Amino acid sequence: MPSVYLDHAATTPLDPRVLEVMLPYLKDRFGNPSSFHTLGKQAKDAIDEARSSIAEILGARPDELLFTSSGTESDNLAVLGYARANQKTGKHLITSLIEHHAVLEAVMHLEKKEGFQVTYLSPDKEGLITPEQVARALREDTILVSIMAANNEIGTIQPISEIGNVIQKFRQEKGRAWPVFHTDACQATGFFPLNVEKLHVDLLTINGSKMYGPKGVGVLYVKRGIKLQPLLFGGPQERGLRPGTEHVAGIVGMARAFELVQGDLQHESERLIPLRDELIEGIIKTIPKVRLNGHRTKRLPNNVNISFMDIEGEALLLYLDAAGIFSSTGSACTSASLDPSHVILALGMPYEVAHGSLRFTLGHATTKEDIAYVLETLPPLVAKLRSISPVRVDEKYFR
């Protein structure tokens, strides 16, 4: 039985070239970067080189990068750290209803527990947030806007540069340095350039596990001059904003992974888009009563999110797993929850549609043979589940 991994939005396999550069720091070069001896200096030098490498790709300064444990921690530090450090300036935040939970839960905490006001922007039916929406939501007391670069569930790519330009113009008109703009770019790292100047962002999140790098390491870009309040307290590592002994092997691996995926953007996108479209068109052609979620063209090259009407997505997921096809019902961070996707609901879909959604995300190893196997396997499984399902979704949702 074939084994087809189509859950790259959840995590990616470690690139062998990344493992190669990590191994010395997992074995012989095990020193603590804060130690004043040769092994410690080797570790510190490795971190400095990794920081410089990532900064060069981002178009940033090395001292504008903070290493963290994950994309979630980077998002939390951006949102909570900035809001708490700058609340005397204002207590209004702007985000969207389709952000990753790492952002949404952070702003909801600030709203419920710390007296902040939050404007939640609704996407259109294809998952887009417009610059005009952001412009209308800006207020005198707005201090932070957080809009993700590309959605982790439906793959819709947001106009980040245009939104950033709107925020910059607002600041210029007011003659001040706020509000600042944060974007979660974790899903975007392998598919389009992430130059912070061209994107007009002040804070940017990426992590290793979405780019064929190691799990357990993330980066937060913090534009020089921006003040954050730390979430953790301890030593002076990462300018005191993220104390704790650094994950040297992970940091080295992430830098190499970022270099590799950003260097192969065009080739990998050109390879994946035809496979993605073949899967979308094949599903729509062979299975009735389905709906593509997300924008048809302004979407990540590897993302296919489909709602299969009249069935439960979890049941289909288990049948596919038994057939050697590994996909997801949405964000891996919420896989333990039976709640429907907040992203699909935000598109205006009812619970029945959200519960029937599956996400297929392609990657380096995905082939035409993989897509053919999925298209051969999927229709009879959907038909079988529909034959025993009591659910019937109104036809207006899958026209």
N, C-alpha and C positions, 0 to 999 in steps of 0.2 A: 504493500500500500504506500502510495506517495506520502511525503511529508511536506506540506506547503505552509510556510509561515507568512501570514498576512496581518501581522499585528505590530508593525514597525513604529506606529505612533505611540505604542505603549513602551516598548524598548527595542533597541537594536542589538544584534550580536556584536561582540567585540571584534574589531578589525585586527587581523594578525599583525599588521604593521604597527598598530597601537600597542598591542601586548608586548611586542618586541622592545619598545622603548620603556615600557613600564617595568619589565622584569628585573633590571638591575636595582631598582629602588624597592623591590619586594624581597630582594635577597641580600646582596653584598653592601649596597649603598643605603643602609637602613637608618642612618643617623637622623636625629631630631634637628630640624633647621635652626633651632634656637641655641644649639650647643656650639661652644667655641673650640671645636677641634676639627680635624680634617673631614670626618664623616658628616659632621653637622654642616660644614661649609659646602660639601658636595650637594647636600640636600637643598640648602638655601640657594646655591647657584642654579640648581635645576628649576626651582620655583621661579626665580628671577627670569630665567630664559623662557619658561612657559608663559609667564605674564607678558613679556615683551612680544612673544610670538602672537598671542591672542590679540594684544593691543594693536599690533601692526595691521592685522586683518580687519579689525573694527574701526581703524582710523582714530584710535584713542591713544592716550598716554598710558604707559604701564602703571603709574600710580593712581589711575582712575579705575582700576580693576580690583575687585574683592573676590577671593575664592571662598566658596561656601560648600555645604554638604549636598546641595540639590537645587533644582529649579524652584521647588517649593520654598526653601529657605531664602533664596534670592528674591523671590516675589514678596515674601513676608517682610524681609528687611527693607525692600524698596517702599512698600505701602505703609507698614506700621512704623518703620524707622523714620521715614520722611514726615509722615503725618504728625507723629508725636514730637519730633524735633522742631516743627514749624507751625504748631497749632496757634501760637500767638498771632501769627500772620493771618490765619483764616482756618475755618473748619469745614470747608466744603470740598468734596471729592466727586470726581466723575469717572464712571466705568461703564461697562456694557453688561447686559444680562447673559452673555455667552462666554464670559471669561472663564479661565480655569478656576477650579475651586481654591487654589492657592491665593488667588487675588480676591475672588468673591467672598470667601470666608473671612479674609482679613478686613475688607472694607465693611462687611456686615458686623464684625466685632466692634470696629471703631464707631459704627452707627448706633449699635445697641448698648454698648458699655462705656463709651468714652465721649459721647456728646457730639459726634461729627454728623454732618448732613451729607447724604450721598444721592447723586442723580444717576439712575441706572438707565442707560440708553438701550432702546429696543432695536434689534436688527430688522432689516426687511425680510421678506420670505426666503431670500437666498443667503441670509446671514451677514449682510453687509452693514457696516456702520459708516455713515458719511461724514465728511468734514463739516458739512453744514449743521448736522446734529450736534457735533461738539461745539461749534461756534455759538449755537443758540443756548447751550447749557452753561457756558462760561459765565461766572459771576465775579463780583468784586472780591468775594472771600474764597474763591476757588484756589486751592494750593496744589492739587495733584490731579492729573488725568492718567488713567491706566487703560490702554486698549491693546489687546494682543495682536501680534503681527499676522498670525495664521491660526485658525481655530483647530484645536487638537481633535475634535470630534468630526466636524463636517468639512474641514479643509479649506474653508473660505479665507482668502487672503484679503486683509484690510489695507486701505490706502494710508499706510502709516506716515509716509513722507508728507502727504497733503494735510493730514491731521496735525502733524508736528508743525507744519508751516502756519496753520491757523493759530496754533497756540503761541508760536513765536511772534506773529503779528499782533496778537492781543497783548502780549507782554510789552512789545515796543510801543504800542499806543498808550499803555498805562505807565510806561517808563519804569518798569520794575523787573525783577528776575523770576517771578512766579506768575502763573502756575507752572510746575515742571511736568514733563511728559515721560511716563514709563511705558515700556512695551515688553510683554513676555514673548520672546522670539524662540522659545525652545523648539517648536515644530518647524521653524523656518530655516534652521541652520544649514541644512543640506540642499536648499532649493533656491535661495536668492541672496545676493550680497547684503551684508549687514554693516554698512558703513554708518556710524552713528551721526556723522555730520550730515550726510545726505538724507538720512531718515529723520533728522531734526528731533532726536530723542535725547533726554537727559539721564535716563535710567533704562538699562536694558538687561534682560535675564536670558541666559542660556544654560544648558546643562549637558553633561557628558553622555547620558544614556540614550539620547535621541539622535546621536550622530556617530554611532559605531564606536563610541568611547566607553569608559568605565562608568558604572553606577556609583552614586555616592559622592559626586563632585559637581559643583555648579559655579557660575560666575555671575557677578552683578557689576555692570558698568555703572559708575557714578561720576557724572561730569564734575570736573574740578570746581570747587566752591559750594557744592551742595552739601548740606548738613544732614546727617542721619543720627538717630538715637539707636544704640546697639540693642539687640534682643538678648544677647548673652553677655556675661561678664566674666572676666578672667585676666589672661595675659595680654601682651601688647601685639599679638599677631594680627595681621591685616589691619594695621593702624588702630587696633583696639576695637574695631567694629565687628570683628568676627574672631574672638579669641579661641584658643584651642590649638593643639599640635596639628599642623597641616597634613593633609593626605597627599604626601609627595608623589607617590606612584600615580594616584588618580589625577593629580594636577598635570603631571607630565603627559599622561595618556590623553587627557582632554585636549591639551594644546596640539598634540599630534593629530588627533581625530578632527579637530576644527580645521587645521591646515589641509587635511586630506579632502574633507567634504566641500570646503569652500573652493578648493582648487579644481574640483570636478563638477561644479554646479551645472554648467551647460550640457555636458555630455550625459550626466545622469538624468537630468530632466528630459532631454530629448529621447532617451531610452525608455523612461518610465511612462511618459504621457501616452504613447500609443497603447501600451499595455493597460494603463488605467482606463482609457476610453474603450478599449476592446471589452474589458470587464463590464463597464457601465452599459454599453450598447448590447452586449450579450445578455445581461440580466433583463434589461427592459424588453428585449425581443422575445425571450424564451419564457419569461414568467409574467403573468398578468398581475394587475393590482399591486404595482410597486411604485415607489417615489424616490427620486434622487434628492438627497438632502445637501444643501450647500449650493454655491454658485457653479454653474456648468463649466465656465472657463476660468474664472478668477478663483481657482482652487489649487491646492498643492498637487504637484505632479503624481504623487503616490496615493492620494486619498480617494476612496470610494465609500460613501455612506448611503445606504439604501434602507428605506422602510418597506418591509414586507407586510402587507395588510393581512389582517385576520389570523395572525399567529403571534406567539410570544417570541421575542428575539432570543431569550435565554434558552428556550427549547431548541431553536434552530442552531444556536451556538454549540450546544452539546452534541447534536447530530453531526455537525461539521467536524467537531473535534474527533468523534469516533471514526470519521472518514479521513483523518489526517490533515484536516484544514484548520488552521489556527487563526481565528479572527477575534473580534471584540464587539460588545454591545455599546461601547462608548469609551469614556475615559477609564484607563486602568485604575486610577485613584478611587473610583467609585464602584469597582466591580463587586465589592462585598455588599452593596446596597441594592435593594429591589426597586428603588425609586426610578421612574423614567428619566431619560436624559433631560436636564434643564435646558440644554442647547436646542433640542428639537422642539420642546415646549415653547421656547422663546421665539421660534419661527412661526408660531401661531397654530401649531399642530395639536390635536387632542392627545390624551394619554394613550389611546389605543395605537396611534401611529408611532408615538415615541417608544412604546414598549416593543414594537416590532422592528426597530432599527438595528442594523448591523454595520460595523465599520471594518472595511478591508483596507489595510495600508501596506503598500508594496515596498520593496527594498532592493538592495544590491543583488541579492541572489534570485530575485523573482524572474521567471522565464515565461515565454509564450506557452510552454507546456503546462506550467502551473495554472495559468489563466484558463487554458482549455480544460484542465481537470476540474477546476471550480465550476465552470459553466456546464460541464457534464454531470457533476454531482449535485449541484444546488437545486435545479428544478424539481426532481422527484422528491427531494426532502421537503421542500416547501409544499408541494402537493399533498404529501402524506400528512404533514402537520395541519394543513387547512382542512383535511377531511375529518379530523377529530376536534377541530376548534369550534367553540361556541361564539367566537368573536366575529362580528361583521362590521367593517368600517365603511362609512358613507363614501360613495364613489367620488364625491367632489375633492377628496384629499389625494386621489391618485390619478386624476385626469392629466 
